[in-house]
Amino acid sequence: MVEFTMAISAQQIKELRATTGAGVSDVKKALEESGGDREKATQWLERKLGSLAGKREGRATGAGIVEAYVHSNNRIGVLAELFCETDFVARNPEFKALAHDITLHIAAMKPLYPSLDAVPKDVWDTEKSRFETEVNAMGKPANIAIEIVNGKLKAYFGAVALLSQSFVKDQDKTVGEIVNEAVGKFGENIKIGRFSRFEL
């Protein structure tokens, strides 16, 4: 028996990603599993990834662990907090594995801030001013210039903000998407707390 896989367009993937925030591979799989039906694909993603992440966001994270990672050369080390709601989840080996993967990512990708929102205003404003000078030299209309500056800011700080970075073990997903998947998996609010990276 021959199985036929429905061709999923890049536009379908882009649209579903925009509404769900899921990774490319998960969106593609959801669309294939649902025969291209967007509503069914969304339900599939909710079951798999628990896009209830937004609903759980405000819930208190009073438990968690501190994970340490030291690279094999003993010259790079990371300490990071990963929070959840209960000790039951904090003791789960898969939760510990997630914390380990996050410290591994931090060691490799050197994020400076937890998220775009955490970038200090003076640092943001300095880069914004620099990008505005660059864009003004292009002679673009004001509304286009604003869009270009905002795009440059998001790309620049997204590269150094932990939750916006492409996850080191799966480049199709951001660290934020990996955390959201964990929220769905464990059924609890999960947050990355403070982190420090050391390098000799």
Phi and psi in degrees as GROMACS dihedral restraints (atoms count N, CA, C in turn):
[ dihedral_restraints ]
;  ai    aj    ak    al  type     phi  dphi    fc
    3     4     5     6     1   -98.2    20    10
    4     5     6     7     1   130.9    20    10
    6     7     8     9     1   -96.8    20    10
    7     8     9    10     1   136.3    20    10
    9    10    11    12     1  -106.6    20    10
   10    11    12    13     1   128.0    20    10
   12    13    14    15     1   -99.6    20    10
   13    14    15    16     1   128.1    20    10
   15    16    17    18     1   -68.1    20    10
   16    17    18    19     1   136.3    20    10
   18    19    20    21     1   -73.9    20    10
   19    20    21    22     1   124.0    20    10
   21    22    23    24     1  -105.8    20    10
   22    23    24    25     1   128.1    20    10
   24    25    26    27     1   -80.8    20    10
   25    26    27    28     1   156.5    20    10
   27    28    29    30     1   -61.6    20    10
   28    29    30    31     1   -34.3    20    10
   30    31    32    33     1   -65.3    20    10
   31    32    33    34     1   -41.0    20    10
   33    34    35    36     1   -61.2    20    10
   34    35    36    37     1   -43.1    20    10
   36    37    38    39     1   -64.0    20    10
   37    38    39    40     1   -45.1    20    10
   39    40    41    42     1   -60.7    20    10
   40    41    42    43     1   -45.0    20    10
   42    43    44    45     1   -64.9    20    10
   43    44    45    46     1   -43.1    20    10
   45    46    47    48     1   -70.4    20    10
   46    47    48    49     1   -35.0    20    10
   48    49    50    51     1   -62.3    20    10
   49    50    51    52     1   -40.9    20    10
   51    52    53    54     1   -62.3    20    10
   52    53    54    55     1   -35.4    20    10
   54    55    56    57     1   -88.5    20    10
   55    56    57    58     1   -25.8    20    10
   57    58    59    60     1  -107.1    20    10
   58    59    60    61     1   -25.0    20    10
   60    61    62    63     1    75.3    20    10
   61    62    63    64     1     9.0    20    10
   63    64    65    66     1   -78.0    20    10
   64    65    66    67     1   164.1    20    10
   66    67    68    69     1   -73.5    20    10
   67    68    69    70     1   160.1    20    10
   69    70    71    72     1   -56.2    20    10
   70    71    72    73     1   -48.4    20    10
   72    73    74    75     1   -64.3    20    10
   73    74    75    76     1   -38.6    20    10
   75    76    77    78     1   -68.5    20    10
   76    77    78    79     1   -40.3    20    10
   78    79    80    81     1   -63.4    20    10
   79    80    81    82     1   -45.3    20    10
   81    82    83    84     1   -60.1    20    10
   82    83    84    85     1   -46.6    20    10
   84    85    86    87     1   -61.6    20    10
   85    86    87    88     1   -42.8    20    10
   87    88    89    90     1   -62.2    20    10
   88    89    90    91     1   -42.9    20    10
   90    91    92    93     1   -67.1    20    10
   91    92    93    94     1   -39.3    20    10
   93    94    95    96     1   -65.4    20    10
   94    95    96    97     1   -43.7    20    10
   96    97    98    99     1   -65.1    20    10
   97    98    99   100     1   -29.6    20    10
   99   100   101   102     1  -101.7    20    10
  100   101   102   103     1    11.5    20    10
  102   103   104   105     1    64.2    20    10
  103   104   105   106     1    28.1    20    10
  105   106   107   108     1    86.0    20    10
  106   107   108   109     1    -0.9    20    10
  108   109   110   111     1   -76.2    20    10
  109   110   111   112     1   114.6    20    10
  111   112   113   114     1   -63.5    20    10
  112   113   114   115     1   -40.2    20    10
  114   115   116   117     1   -65.5    20    10
  115   116   117   118     1   -44.5    20    10
  117   118   119   120     1   -66.4    20    10
  118   119   120   121     1   -37.8    20    10
  120   121   122   123     1   -63.3    20    10
  121   122   123   124     1   -39.9    20    10
  123   124   125   126     1   -62.5    20    10
  124   125   126   127     1   -43.2    20    10
  126   127   128   129     1   -63.8    20    10
  127   128   129   130     1   -39.7    20    10
  129   130   131   132     1   -60.8    20    10
  130   131   132   133     1   -44.4    20    10
  132   133   134   135     1   -65.0    20    10
  133   134   135   136     1   -39.6    20    10
  135   136   137   138     1   -62.3    20    10
  136   137   138   139     1   -40.2    20    10
  138   139   140   141     1   -66.3    20    10
  139   140   141   142     1   -44.3    20    10
  141   142   143   144     1   -77.1    20    10
  142   143   144   145     1   -45.2    20    10
  144   145   146   147     1  -102.9    20    10
  145   146   147   148     1   -12.6    20    10
  147   148   149   150     1    60.0    20    10
  148   149   150   151     1    64.7    20    10
  150   151   152   153     1   -70.9    20    10
  151   152   153   154     1    21.2    20    10
  153   154   155   156     1   -75.8    20    10
  154   155   156   157     1     5.0    20    10
  156   157   158   159     1   -51.2    20    10
  157   158   159   160     1   -42.0    20    10
  159   160   161   162     1   -62.9    20    10
  160   161   162   163     1   -39.0    20    10
  162   163   164   165     1   -70.9    20    10
  163   164   165   166     1   -28.5    20    10
  165   166   167   168     1   -89.5    20    10
  166   167   168   169     1    -8.2    20    10
  168   169   170   171     1   -55.2    20    10
  169   170   171   172     1   -38.6    20    10
  171   172   173   174     1   -81.6    20    10
  172   173   174   175     1    -7.1    20    10
  174   175   176   177     1   -73.7    20    10
  175   176   177   178     1   143.3    20    10
  177   178   179   180     1   -66.0    20    10
  178   179   180   181     1   138.1    20    10
  180   181   182   183     1  -112.8    20    10
  181   182   183   184     1    84.3    20    10
  183   184   185   186     1   -94.1    20    10
  184   185   186   187     1     0.8    20    10
  186   187   188   189     1  -125.7    20    10
  187   188   189   190     1   178.9    20    10
  189   190   191   192     1   146.4    20    10
  190   191   192   193     1  -167.9    20    10
  192   193   194   195     1  -141.7    20    10
  193   194   195   196     1   160.8    20    10
  195   196   197   198     1  -106.4    20    10
  196   197   198   199     1   123.1    20    10
  198   199   200   201     1  -108.3    20    10
  199   200   201   202     1   140.5    20    10
  201   202   203   204     1  -117.6    20    10
  202   203   204   205     1   141.5    20    10
  204   205   206   207     1  -134.9    20    10
  205   206   207   208     1   130.9    20    10
  207   208   209   210     1  -123.9    20    10
  208   209   210   211     1   124.8    20    10
  210   211   212   213     1   -66.3    20    10
  211   212   213   214     1   156.8    20    10
  213   214   215   216     1   -58.3    20    10
  214   215   216   217     1   -24.8    20    10
  216   217   218   219     1   -84.6    20    10
  217   218   219   220     1    -0.9    20    10
  219   220   221   222     1    58.6    20    10
  220   221   222   223     1    25.0    20    10
  222   223   224   225     1  -115.0    20    10
  223   224   225   226     1    -8.2    20    10
  225   226   227   228     1  -130.8    20    10
  226   227   228   229     1   131.1    20    10
  228   229   230   231     1  -139.4    20    10
  229   230   231   232     1   151.9    20    10
  231   232   233   234     1  -137.1    20    10
  232   233   234   235     1   139.3    20    10
  234   235   236   237     1  -120.8    20    10
  235   236   237   238     1   132.8    20    10
  237   238   239   240     1  -145.8    20    10
  238   239   240   241     1   146.0    20    10
  240   241   242   243     1   -97.0    20    10
  241   242   243   244     1   137.0    20    10
  243   244   245   246     1  -128.3    20    10
  244   245   246   247     1   118.1    20    10
  246   247   248   249     1  -100.4    20    10
  247   248   249   250     1   149.4    20    10
  249   250   251   252     1  -143.6    20    10
  250   251   252   253     1  -173.6    20    10
  252   253   254   255     1   -90.5    20    10
  253   254   255   256     1   -31.2    20    10
  255   256   257   258     1  -132.0    20    10
  256   257   258   259     1   155.4    20    10
  258   259   260   261     1   -64.6    20    10
  259   260   261   262     1   -29.3    20    10
  261   262   263   264     1   -57.5    20    10
  262   263   264   265     1   -46.6    20    10
  264   265   266   267     1   -72.8    20    10
  265   266   267   268     1   -39.0    20    10
  267   268   269   270     1   -59.1    20    10
  268   269   270   271     1   -30.2    20    10
  270   271   272   273     1   -86.8    20    10
  271   272   273   274     1    -7.5    20    10
  273   274   275   276     1   -67.9    20    10
  274   275   276   277     1   130.0    20    10
  276   277   278   279     1   -57.9    20    10
  277   278   279   280     1   -31.2    20    10
  279   280   281   282     1   -71.7    20    10
  280   281   282   283     1   -31.9    20    10
  282   283   284   285     1   -67.6    20    10
  283   284   285   286     1   -43.1    20    10
  285   286   287   288     1   -62.7    20    10
  286   287   288   289     1   -38.2    20    10
  288   289   290   291     1   -64.0    20    10
  289   290   291   292     1   -38.4    20    10
  291   292   293   294     1   -62.6    20    10
  292   293   294   295     1   -45.2    20    10
  294   295   296   297     1   -60.5    20    10
  295   296   297   298     1   -40.7    20    10
  297   298   299   300     1   -63.1    20    10
  298   299   300   301     1   -44.8    20    10
  300   301   302   303     1   -61.7    20    10
  301   302   303   304     1   -36.2    20    10
  303   304   305   306     1   -68.3    20    10
  304   305   306   307     1   -41.2    20    10
  306   307   308   309     1   -67.5    20    10
  307   308   309   310     1   -36.8    20    10
  309   310   311   312     1   -60.6    20    10
  310   311   312   313     1   -43.5    20    10
  312   313   314   315     1   -61.3    20    10
  313   314   315   316     1   -46.3    20    10
  315   316   317   318     1   -60.9    20    10
  316   317   318   319     1   -41.1    20    10
  318   319   320   321     1   -60.7    20    10
  319   320   321   322     1   -41.9    20    10
  321   322   323   324     1   -79.1    20    10
  322   323   324   325     1   -40.4    20    10
  324   325   326   327     1  -101.9    20    10
  325   326   327   328     1    -6.7    20    10
  327   328   329   330     1    52.3    20    10
  328   329   330   331     1    50.3    20    10
  330   331   332   333     1   -64.7    20    10
  331   332   333   334     1   148.2    20    10
  333   334   335   336     1  -101.2    20    10
  334   335   336   337     1   -26.8    20    10
  336   337   338   339     1  -133.6    20    10
  337   338   339   340     1   152.7    20    10
  339   340   341   342     1   -65.7    20    10
  340   341   342   343     1   -39.9    20    10
  342   343   344   345     1  -153.0    20    10
  343   344   345   346     1   172.7    20    10
  345   346   347   348     1   -60.6    20    10
  346   347   348   349     1   -36.4    20    10
  348   349   350   351     1   -65.0    20    10
  349   350   351   352     1   -22.2    20    10
  351   352   353   354     1   -88.0    20    10
  352   353   354   355     1    -4.2    20    10
  354   355   356   357     1   -67.3    20    10
  355   356   357   358     1   126.0    20    10
  357   358   359   360     1   -58.4    20    10
  358   359   360   361     1   143.3    20    10
  360   361   362   363     1   -59.2    20    10
  361   362   363   364     1   -39.9    20    10
  363   364   365   366     1   -66.2    20    10
  364   365   366   367     1   -36.4    20    10
  366   367   368   369     1   -67.3    20    10
  367   368   369   370     1   -44.5    20    10
  369   370   371   372     1   -59.2    20    10
  370   371   372   373     1   -47.8    20    10
  372   373   374   375     1   -64.5    20    10
  373   374   375   376     1   -36.2    20    10
  375   376   377   378     1   -62.5    20    10
  376   377   378   379     1   -47.1    20    10
  378   379   380   381     1   -68.8    20    10
  379   380   381   382     1   -36.9    20    10
  381   382   383   384     1   -61.1    20    10
  382   383   384   385     1   -43.7    20    10
  384   385   386   387     1   -62.1    20    10
  385   386   387   388     1   -41.6    20    10
  387   388   389   390     1   -63.2    20    10
  388   389   390   391     1   -44.7    20    10
  390   391   392   393     1   -68.0    20    10
  391   392   393   394     1   -36.0    20    10
  393   394   395   396     1   -62.7    20    10
  394   395   396   397     1   -40.4    20    10
  396   397   398   399     1   -62.1    20    10
  397   398   399   400     1   -45.0    20    10
  399   400   401   402     1   -60.2    20    10
  400   401   402   403     1   -47.5    20    10
  402   403   404   405     1   -71.0    20    10
  403   404   405   406     1   -37.2    20    10
  405   406   407   408     1   -60.8    20    10
  406   407   408   409     1   -32.8    20    10
  408   409   410   411     1   -67.8    20    10
  409   410   411   412     1   -18.3    20    10
  411   412   413   414     1   -79.8    20    10
  412   413   414   415     1   -17.6    20    10
  414   415   416   417     1    71.3    20    10
  415   416   417   418     1    30.9    20    10
  417   418   419   420     1   -80.0    20    10
  418   419   420   421     1   154.8    20    10
  420   421   422   423     1   -59.0    20    10
  421   422   423   424     1   153.2    20    10
  423   424   425   426     1   -55.6    20    10
  424   425   426   427     1   -45.6    20    10
  426   427   428   429     1   -66.2    20    10
  427   428   429   430     1   -36.9    20    10
  429   430   431   432     1   -69.7    20    10
  430   431   432   433     1   -40.3    20    10
  432   433   434   435     1   -60.2    20    10
  433   434   435   436     1   -41.6    20    10
  435   436   437   438     1   -61.8    20    10
  436   437   438   439     1   -43.9    20    10
  438   439   440   441     1   -62.7    20    10
  439   440   441   442     1   -41.9    20    10
  441   442   443   444     1   -64.5    20    10
  442   443   444   445     1   -44.8    20    10
  444   445   446   447     1   -61.4    20    10
  445   446   447   448     1   -45.7    20    10
  447   448   449   450     1   -62.7    20    10
  448   449   450   451     1   -39.6    20    10
  450   451   452   453     1   -63.4    20    10
  451   452   453   454     1   -42.2    20    10
  453   454   455   456     1   -65.7    20    10
  454   455   456   457     1   -40.7    20    10
  456   457   458   459     1   -63.1    20    10
  457   458   459   460     1   -44.6    20    10
  459   460   461   462     1   -64.2    20    10
  460   461   462   463     1   -41.6    20    10
  462   463   464   465     1   -68.0    20    10
  463   464   465   466     1   -43.7    20    10
  465   466   467   468     1   -64.1    20    10
  466   467   468   469     1   -52.0    20    10
  468   469   470   471     1   -79.6    20    10
  469   470   471   472     1   -26.0    20    10
  471   472   473   474     1   -61.8    20    10
  472   473   474   475     1   -29.9    20    10
  474   475   476   477     1   -72.6    20    10
  475   476   477   478     1   -20.3    20    10
  477   478   479   480     1  -119.2    20    10
  478   479   480   481     1     6.0    20    10
  480   481   482   483     1  -100.8    20    10
  481   482   483   484     1   120.3    20    10
  483   484   485   486     1   -48.5    20    10
  484   485   486   487     1   -53.4    20    10
  486   487   488   489     1   -66.3    20    10
  487   488   489   490     1   -22.1    20    10
  489   490   491   492     1   -91.3    20    10
  490   491   492   493     1   -14.0    20    10
  492   493   494   495     1   -71.7    20    10
  493   494   495   496     1   147.9    20    10
  495   496   497   498     1   -66.1    20    10
  496   497   498   499     1   131.0    20    10
  498   499   500   501     1   -65.4    20    10
  499   500   501   502     1   132.5    20    10
  501   502   503   504     1   -61.2    20    10
  502   503   504   505     1   -28.1    20    10
  504   505   506   507     1   -95.9    20    10
  505   506   507   508     1    -6.0    20    10
  507   508   509   510     1  -157.2    20    10
  508   509   510   511     1    94.3    20    10
  510   511   512   513     1   -65.1    20    10
  511   512   513   514     1   -14.9    20    10
  513   514   515   516     1   -77.4    20    10
  514   515   516   517     1   -10.5    20    10
  516   517   518   519     1  -124.6    20    10
  517   518   519   520     1   151.3    20    10
  519   520   521   522     1   -88.6    20    10
  520   521   522   523     1   165.9    20    10
  522   523   524   525     1   -60.5    20    10
  523   524   525   526     1   -38.3    20    10
  525   526   527   528     1   -59.7    20    10
  526   527   528   529     1   -40.0    20    10
  528   529   530   531     1   -67.3    20    10
  529   530   531   532     1   -37.1    20    10
  531   532   533   534     1   -63.0    20    10
  532   533   534   535     1   -42.0    20    10
  534   535   536   537     1   -64.8    20    10
  535   536   537   538     1   -42.4    20    10
  537   538   539   540     1   -62.7    20    10
  538   539   540   541     1   -37.4    20    10
  540   541   542   543     1   -62.2    20    10
  541   542   543   544     1   -39.6    20    10
  543   544   545   546     1   -66.2    20    10
  544   545   546   547     1   -35.5    20    10
  546   547   548   549     1   -58.5    20    10
  547   548   549   550     1   -45.3    20    10
  549   550   551   552     1   -65.8    20    10
  550   551   552   553     1   -39.2    20    10
  552   553   554   555     1   -67.8    20    10
  553   554   555   556     1   -46.8    20    10
  555   556   557   558     1   -91.5    20    10
  556   557   558   559     1   -15.4    20    10
  558   559   560   561     1    71.7    20    10
  559   560   561   562     1    22.7    20    10
  561   562   563   564     1  -133.9    20    10
  562   563   564   565     1   158.7    20    10
  564   565   566   567     1   -69.1    20    10
  565   566   567   568     1   133.2    20    10
  567   568   569   570     1  -130.3    20    10
  568   569   570   571     1   133.1    20    10
  570   571   572   573     1  -138.1    20    10
  571   572   573   574     1   144.5    20    10
  573   574   575   576     1   -86.3    20    10
  574   575   576   577     1   130.4    20    10
  576   577   578   579     1   -95.7    20    10
  577   578   579   580     1  -136.1    20    10
  579   580   581   582     1   -73.0    20    10
  580   581   582   583     1   151.7    20    10
  582   583   584   585     1  -145.9    20    10
  583   584   585   586     1   150.5    20    10
  585   586   587   588     1  -136.4    20    10
  586   587   588   589     1   137.1    20    10
  588   589   590   591     1  -118.2    20    10
  589   590   591   592     1   132.4    20    10
  591   592   593   594     1  -119.9    20    10
  592   593   594   595     1   137.6    20    10
  594   595   596   597     1  -143.5    20    10
  595   596   597   598     1   130.3    20    10
